[in-house]
Amino acid sequence: MKKFTIAADPELCFDCKACEVACKQEHNLPVGPRWIQVITVGPRMVGGKLKVDFVPKMCVHCANPPCAGACPVDAIQRREDGIVLIDQNLCNGCMACLPACPFAVISFDPDTQRASKCNLCVDRIEQGLQPACVKHCEAGALFAGDANTVAQEMRKERAQRSGV
């Protein structure tokens, strides 16, 4: 069985935020919660030149998700295919999962009093489609799929860019 994951190549991201918009539209998210966010790293000096990186930050669907272990009501579960989901019917809004996430990518919606996060567009995955953020990434900086092949795809893309 495939184990799904998502990864980003910050060398490709140019901060268009198409991934953020696609995610909000796909999931009808209100203004507050963000399941993917492009963060700016820098500017910093690299080789005598200023460099700024844009890094898409989202749930990576950990193999052993600390957020699930922190949830006192077992509202967070990792499926056999690796997708980590929060059951909105079970979430009690305690927010114990927020500090447990090593990537700080779980949102809390004060209106619903529930935690939420990237669900890897599970409905799209089940239809054989890419997550909305990946589909709409103008730079091709996002990769989703089987955990065993995502890294290979990223290396292949980098090799093609560098002409190797």
matplotlib code that plots the C-alpha trace (Angstrom):
import matplotlib.pyplot as plt

x = [0.0, 1.2, 2.2, 1.3, 3.3, 3.9, 7.2, 8.4, 11.5, 12.2, 14.7, 11.7, 9.1, 8.8, 6.1, 3.2, 0.9, -1.1, -0.9, -2.4, -5.3, -5.9, -6.0, -8.4, -10.7, -10.6, -11.5, -13.7, -11.4, -12.2, -9.7, -7.9, -6.9, -4.1, -3.2, -0.3, 1.7, 4.6, 7.1, 10.0, 13.5, 16.0, 17.4, 20.7, 24.2, 25.2, 28.5, 28.6, 25.1, 21.8, 19.5, 15.8, 14.1, 10.3, 9.4, 6.0, 5.1, 2.4, 1.7, 4.0, 1.9, 4.5, 5.1, 4.6, 2.7, 3.3, 0.1, -1.9, -0.1, -0.9, -4.6, -6.5, -9.6, -7.8, -9.3, -6.0, -5.4, -2.9, -4.5, -2.8, -1.9, 0.0, -2.5, -3.0, -6.5, -8.3, -11.8, -13.8, -16.5, -14.1, -11.9, -12.8, -10.8, -8.2, -5.4, -2.9, -2.0, -0.8, 2.5, 3.0, 3.4, 7.1, 6.3, 3.7, 1.2, -2.0, -4.5, -7.1, -10.4, -11.8, -15.2, -15.6, -13.4, -11.6, -8.1, -7.6, -4.7, -3.8, -5.6, -3.6, -6.8, -7.8, -10.9, -8.8, -6.2, -8.9, -10.0, -6.4, -5.8, -3.1, -3.7, -5.0, -1.8, 0.3, -2.0, -1.9, 1.7, 3.0, 6.6, 6.3, 7.8, 5.3, 5.5, 2.9, 2.5, 4.1, 6.6, 9.1, 9.0, 8.5, 12.2, 13.2, 10.9, 12.4, 16.0, 15.0, 13.5, 16.7, 18.9, 16.8, 17.2, 20.9, 21.4, 22.8]
y = [0.0, 3.5, 5.8, 9.3, 12.4, 15.9, 17.8, 21.2, 22.3, 25.8, 26.4, 26.5, 28.5, 32.2, 33.2, 33.4, 31.9, 30.0, 27.0, 28.9, 30.2, 26.8, 25.2, 27.8, 27.4, 23.6, 23.3, 26.5, 27.7, 31.0, 33.8, 32.4, 28.8, 28.1, 24.6, 25.6, 28.8, 30.2, 31.6, 33.9, 32.9, 35.8, 37.9, 36.5, 36.5, 33.5, 33.7, 37.4, 38.0, 38.5, 35.5, 35.1, 31.7, 31.1, 27.8, 26.2, 25.0, 22.3, 19.1, 16.4, 13.5, 12.1, 8.4, 8.7, 11.9, 13.6, 15.5, 12.2, 11.2, 14.5, 14.3, 13.2, 12.1, 10.3, 12.8, 12.6, 9.3, 8.2, 6.1, 3.0, 5.0, 7.6, 10.4, 12.0, 13.3, 15.2, 14.0, 17.2, 15.3, 14.0, 17.2, 18.8, 22.0, 21.5, 22.5, 19.9, 19.0, 22.5, 22.6, 18.8, 19.4, 19.8, 21.9, 24.2, 23.6, 22.9, 25.7, 26.5, 28.0, 30.1, 30.1, 26.3, 25.7, 22.9, 22.2, 21.6, 20.9, 19.8, 16.6, 16.1, 16.7, 13.2, 13.3, 14.3, 11.6, 8.9, 10.0, 9.7, 13.5, 15.6, 17.8, 21.3, 23.0, 20.7, 21.1, 24.9, 25.4, 27.7, 26.9, 23.1, 23.4, 21.0, 17.2, 14.7, 11.0, 7.8, 8.5, 6.2, 8.2, 11.8, 12.3, 10.7, 13.0, 16.0, 14.8, 14.2, 17.7, 19.3, 17.3, 18.5, 22.1, 21.8, 20.1, 16.9]
z = [0.0, -0.8, 2.1, 1.1, 2.0, 0.8, 0.4, -0.8, -2.7, -1.4, -4.3, -6.7, -4.6, -5.5, -3.0, -5.4, -2.7, -5.2, -2.9, 0.0, -2.1, -3.6, -0.2, 1.2, -1.8, -1.8, 1.8, 2.2, 5.0, 6.7, 7.1, 10.2, 9.7, 7.2, 6.3, 4.1, 4.5, 2.6, 5.0, 4.2, 5.4, 5.2, 3.8, 4.8, 3.2, 1.1, -0.8, -0.4, -1.8, -0.1, -0.4, 0.5, 0.5, 0.4, 2.1, 1.9, 5.4, 5.9, 7.6, 6.3, 7.7, 10.1, 10.3, 14.1, 14.6, 17.9, 17.6, 17.7, 20.8, 22.5, 21.7, 24.8, 22.9, 20.0, 17.4, 15.4, 13.6, 11.0, 8.3, 6.8, 3.8, 5.9, 5.8, 9.2, 9.9, 12.6, 13.3, 13.8, 15.6, 18.2, 18.6, 21.9, 21.2, 24.0, 21.7, 23.2, 19.6, 18.7, 20.7, 20.1, 16.3, 15.5, 12.4, 14.1, 11.3, 13.2, 13.2, 15.8, 14.7, 17.5, 15.7, 15.6, 18.7, 16.8, 15.6, 11.9, 9.6, 6.1, 5.3, 2.1, 0.2, 1.1, -1.1, -4.1, -3.3, -3.2, -6.7, -8.0, -8.1, -6.7, -3.6, -4.6, -3.4, -5.6, -8.6, -8.5, -7.5, -10.3, -9.6, -9.3, -5.9, -4.2, -4.5, -3.2, -3.5, -2.3, 0.4, -1.3, -4.6, -3.6, -2.7, -6.0, -7.9, -6.2, -7.0, -10.6, -10.9, -9.4, -11.7, -14.7, -13.5, -13.1, -16.4, -14.9]

ax = plt.figure().add_subplot(projection="3d")
ax.plot(x, y, z, "-o")
ax.set_aspect("equal")
plt.show()
